[in-house]
Amino acid sequence: MQRTGPHPRTAIAFVLVCAMAIGGLLSGCDGGTHLKGVVVDSNDLPIADADVTLTTGELKREIKSSDRGVFKIGMVHSPWNPELTLAITKPGFKPFEKRFHAKEHLESVVVTLEPASEAVKLQTPFSVSIVPGRSGITIAKNKPDEFFVVLTNISGEPQAVWETWNSWGYQTISFELTTTDGRKFGISRKQEDFTRNAPSTFLVKPSENQVFAVRLDEWWEIHPTLPKSDEMPITLRAVYEIRPTAEATEHKVWTGRLESHTYSFSLRQW
């Protein structure tokens, strides 16, 4: 009896071809995103070992940037134009995050990480600066020349700070001095016993200044000891610091640490 249908081997081959075609079609329906990029700092220098993460839904891929700040990252995902998130973090820098959709076909990116300290600065209500006197900076036991530290309220609200006659405000100002050979010295007020003491404050209004007159006389100390010289070039930075205390909380006094820019001066000692 002669068969009128297809030969069994032909039918099997047909099924295999169809299965392969359907499998290829289904595989071709998957979407994918593949990114390459570089991570740099605000000076355009590469940042190595930054944590790079690409996510969408429950899918997640993680890598680190190379010594040159370069990274390549990708994943296979649904073809329906999902939203993806590229996140990059590195200790000491503000985190970076970018959201985008697959159909934007983002393929390369240059990521600049800003220093974390910049974020701190934006939250600080003050800036601090040094204004020299007529003769630059002098250090002497008797009658050194006067110069000034200026505290400026850069916020939109009045800010309370300690008066300097009491123990809470007495040592709020200090200095960091550097000589031309790179040696560093700290300058601060000597510790003092207070016979009269109270947590008094003054209020610095927005855009206004509090000016501190400074004379580096016998009531100040330098550590370590600074070699004596008639005149020497130095750089000087002012530090204004109020530490958290129960009194600061009670009187709503700002707490934190500020540093001025570094200024070049001629130092004279007698």
C-alpha angles and dihedrals in degrees: 000000000000121000116235097189128075120294112264092241091051090051092050092049090049092052092049092050091049092048091051092048093049091046091050090048092051092046090050090056092067116103127218141192124201123181134187123187150139131244117216138167127239089278091054092250116143119257114217126205095019113160109245119192130181117190141172122171107320093338116104136174125187133190139150128242117252128245087275092049092252123142138177120196135163147153143193114243142158118304094234098099097261123193114253131194125213111198126182125185136175128171110258094029136085112256120257124217131176126181120200142153125250094240090060083076093216105187108162137024140178111213122199115198116205120216114264088231089069089062089052091051092055089057094049113099095204143056123199130208142170124238113192125220126234095287102037112242124342133182119202140140092232127042104338116183116272126243132171142241112204122204113196126193105226095172128090094244135068111261127208120219133172122269109241098233093073129071093254094057102028096092100030092111123063137150140226113213125192126190125213091261091059099256114145128214134184122222119197140151116273117253112265137191113235119218090181120034138162133155096250122165141189127215122235111203123216113288091006129117138228109207120204118197110215130197114179095217135138091302091069128071133203122213123229099021112269114225112245119251133163090232135351137167114249142165118231133196126188120221122200114189134170115183123215113263137158088255092053090054092046094050094038093239118170113249128199144081128280130186126197126220116276113265128199114227142161110245120211125187132192 
